[in-house]
């Protein structure tokens, strides 16, 4: 059970920074559709549960040491394998850059400091952490996650209980906000697709580190469910105060700061941890795709990647979210297709091997 919870915790931690920690993503993908956005969060929860289970389970079945070998195996043909591989590569680097940029927005919005400070701090600690091995990285991510989950739940519940407008009035304000996509249902699917692409590589690596397939499957399932529930709560919290927090880069941070400046300071630290979690998993997986973890080449690759990401982060957090996330979401549909059909292909392949060995 301990290993199941460790996997579930790490799965949530991988995605949480990119998925909804700032609130900007939730605002663009769900809250901007008002009531329909709430239905979208429920659909996303169900999809996350299934995809989380499949990703970690397949990582165990293929004993993955990088996403490349697992993806080519589960895709069934080289063409789809190449597409999915490059979708994940773009996702890892693109989301890593977005996280570095987001780290600059946190001290800027909360304390009025120059964004460069947050960007430099995040870049340095991420590169240092990524140079460790996969066990240590999973432990770092997993140990922070329960604390983050509890914080989000408390903040979300408190926001709902202190809302001072009716849902009808809030719905009118919500639908005036810019959306990532034009349709609420497409937005919900795109959001899952994007986040699955974000979590795929590190989830496969986690699965490859676990010998028991059932443990991996349950861990991934619980992680997906937990993530979905947090998204529902986060959406409802932003929805309850949408008229006052929608204008900020980090709506969730603004939400907390409006409740209490002390809590706002506390949450800014928590938010920094969420962003750190996702940035570490992105750059670790990206480096593992091209180099052997722990070698000097791996460390050099991490340094070069970190410097490039640092430079690109100055494009701006909100702008990067609006550009990268929907794009990755559309491309991630290839990965979802591969994951949905993978169990059937792997079973067929196993039966063929059994016949040949008989």
N, C-alpha and C positions, 0 to 999 in steps of 0.2 A: 504493500500500500504506500509505503514511503517513496518508493521509486515512481509509482504512478503519479503521486502528487508533485514530485520533483519535475517530471516531464510536463505535467499540466501547467505548473507554475512557470516553467521556462518557456513553454509555447505562448502563454499569455504575455510574458515579458518581452519576447522577441517582437511581437506585433504592437504592443500597447503604445509605445512612443510614436510610431507612425500612424497607428490606427485611430486614436482619438484623444491622446493625452492633452493636446493643446485645445481641443474643441473646434478648431478651424475645419478639420475634416468632417466631423459630425455635423457642423453647421451647413457645410456645402452639400453633403451627400444626403442628409436626412431632415434636419430641422427646417431647411428652406422649403420643404414640401408640406409643412404643417402636419395635420392629422395623418395624411398618407405616409409621411416620413416615419411615423410610429409603426405603421404596418410594415414598412420597409426594414426597420430594425429587427422585427420578429422573424421575417423571412431570412435575413442575414444570419441570425442566431442559429437557425436550423442548418443552414449551409456551412457555417463555420464548424459546427459539431462534426458533421460528416467529413469535411475536408481535413480537419485536424486529425481525426482518427486515421484517415487514409495516408496522410503524409508521413506521420511517425511510424505507422505500421509498415509501410513500404520501405522506409529507411532501414528497419530491422530485417525485413525479408531479404533485401538486397545487400545488407551489411555495408551501407554506403560510407565512404570516407571523404567524398566530395559529391556535390549534387549531380555532376556530369554522368557518372556511371549509373546512378539510380534512374535519372531522367531518361537516358537512352534505353534502358531496360524496360521501364514502364510505358514508354511511348509506343513501343511496338514496331516502329519503322524509323529509319534514319532521318527522313524529311521532317516529321513531327518532332523528333528528338532534337534536331538542330534548332528548330524554331523555339521550342520550349527552353532549351539551354540558353539561347541568347536573350530571351525574354527575362529569364532569371538574372543573367549577368547585368543587363541594363537596370533591372529593378534594384539589385544589391547596391550598385554604385549610385544610382539616382536617388534612392531613398536615403542612403548614407549621407549624401550631400545635403538633402533636405533637413536631416536631423542636425547636422552641423550648423546650418543656417538658423534652425529653430532655437538652438542653444544661445544664439546671439539675441533673439527676440525676448527671451525670458528676463535677463537682468535689465534690458533696455525698458521693457514695459513696467516691470515691478519696481525697479530702483532708480530708473532714469540714467543708467550707466550706458556707456558706448557699447553697441552690439559686438564690437571687435573683442571685448574682454571675454564674453561668453563663448564666442567662436574659438578663441585661442585655447581656453581652458578645456573645452570639450574635445578639440582636436588632439591635444596632448594626452589626456587620460584615455581616450578611445584607442589611440595608437599603442599606448603602453599595455592596455588590457588585451588587445588583439594579438599581441605577440606571445600570449600564453597558450597552453594547449586547450583542446575542446572541453575536457572535463572541467577545468578551472573556469572557462568562460560560461559554461552551463550553470555551474555553481554560483557564479557572480550574479547572473541574470535571475536564476531561480530564487536566490536568497532575498533579493530586493522586491520581487513581485508581490508576495502576500501583503507586505506593508503598503504597496501602491494600491492594491485592490481594496483594502480596507478604507484607505483615504478617499478613493473615488466614491465608494458606496456611501460613506458618511456625508460627504459633501453633496451628493446627488439627492439623498433623502432630505437633508436639511433645506436644500433649495426648493424642493417641491412643497414642503410644509410651510415655507415662508413666502410663497408666491402671492402677489398682491393684485393680480388681474385674472379675469376669467380666461379659460382656454379659448373661447371664441375670439376675444380681443387679441390674444397672443397668436392665434392662428393667422389672423390678418397681418400682423407684424412679421411673422415667420415667412410667409410666402412672398414677401417683398424682398427677401434676401437673395443674393445671387446663388445659383445652384451649380454644382459641378457638371451635371447633365440635365437634359430637358425633361426627362420622365422619371417619376419616383421609383418605379419597378426596375427600370434599367439602371438607375442609380444604385439601388440596393445590390443588384447582381454585380455591377462594376466594382462596388466597394469590396465585396467578398473576393472577387477575382484579383483585385489589386493586393489585398492583404494576404491572400494565399500565395501570390507571387513573392511578397515580402518575406513570408515565413517559410517558404518551401525549402530553401537550401539548408538553413540551420535546423529545421525540423527533421529533414532527412539525415543530417549528421547526428542529431540526437538519437534518432531511431537506430542508426548504424552502431551506436555505442551501447545499445541495449540488446541482450540476447533473446529475451522472451517477447514474442510477438503480441501476446495477449496484454501484457503490461504496457507495451507501446500503444496499442490500439485504445485501451481505456484511458491512458494518460492524454493522448491526443484528443479523444472525445470530450473528456472533462475540461481540457484546456479550451477547446472550441466553444463549449457551452458557457464556460466562465467568461470568456471574451465577449460572447454575444450578450450576456446579461449585463455586463459593464457598459456595452454600447447602448443598450436600451436605457439604462439609468442615466448615462451621460447625456443622451439626446433629450430625455425628459427634463433634466436639470437645465440645459441650455434653453429649451423650449419655454420653461417657466419664467425665464428672465431675458428672453430674446431681444426685447426692446431696449435693454440697457447694455448688453454685452456683445452684440453682433458686430459692432464697429471695430473690435480689437483683433489683433493678430492672434492672440491667445484668449479666446472667449471664456474658457474654463477658468483660467487664472484670474480674469476680470471678474468672473462670477464669485469666486472665493474672496477676492480682495474687497468686493462690495459688501460682503457679509461681515468681514473683519480683516483689517490690515495685518493683524498678527497671523491669522490663518493664511492670508495671502502670501506672506513671507514664507511660512511653513510649506505651503503648496508649491511655491516657486522652486523650492529645493526638491520636493517630490517630483515635480514635473521635469526638472533637470535630470533626475534619476531615470525617469521613464524614457526620455530622449536618449540618454546614455545607453540604456538597455538595447534599444533598437539599433542605434549606431554601431555598437559593438558587434551585434549579430550580423549586421549587413557587411561590414568590412572584414570580419573574420571569415565569413563564408565566401566573400569575393576573393580574398587572398588564398583560401583553401582550394578554390577552383583552378588556380594557376600555379601554385607552389605547394611544396610539402611543408605542413605545419611544423614549426620548431627549428627549421633550417635557417641558415644565414640569408638565403634567397627570399624566404618567407618574410623575414624582418625588413629586408631592403624593399621588398614589394609593398609592405604595409606603410613604410615611411614615404615612398613616392606617391602612393595612392592617397595618403593623408594630406600631403602638401597640395596635390591637385584638387582634392575635395575642399580644402580650406579656401583656395582661390575661387572656386565656382560658387561657394556658399554666399558670396556677396551679391548674387542676383536678387536675393530676398526670399524670406520664408513663404509668405502668402502667394507670391508669384510662382514659386517652385511647386507648391502644393497644387495650385490651379492648373499648371501645365503637366507635371509628371504623373500625378495620381490617376486622372482619367485615362491618360495614354497607356500607362502600365496596366490599368484595369481592363482595357480592351484587349491588349496583347496577352494578358493573363488568362483569357478564355481558352487559349490553346492548352494551357497547363491544366485547367479544370477539366477539359475534354479528356486529356491524358489520364488524369486521376480517376475519373468516373469509369473509364473503360479498362483501366489497368488490372483490376482484380480478375476480370474475365480472361484477359490475355495471359496473365501470369498463371492462372489455373490451367489454361489450355497448354501452356508451355511445360508446366509441371507434369501433366498427364502424358505428354509426348515423351518426356524424359523417362518416365516410369515404364512406358511401353518399350522403349529402346533398351532399358536396362534389364527388362524381364527375360 
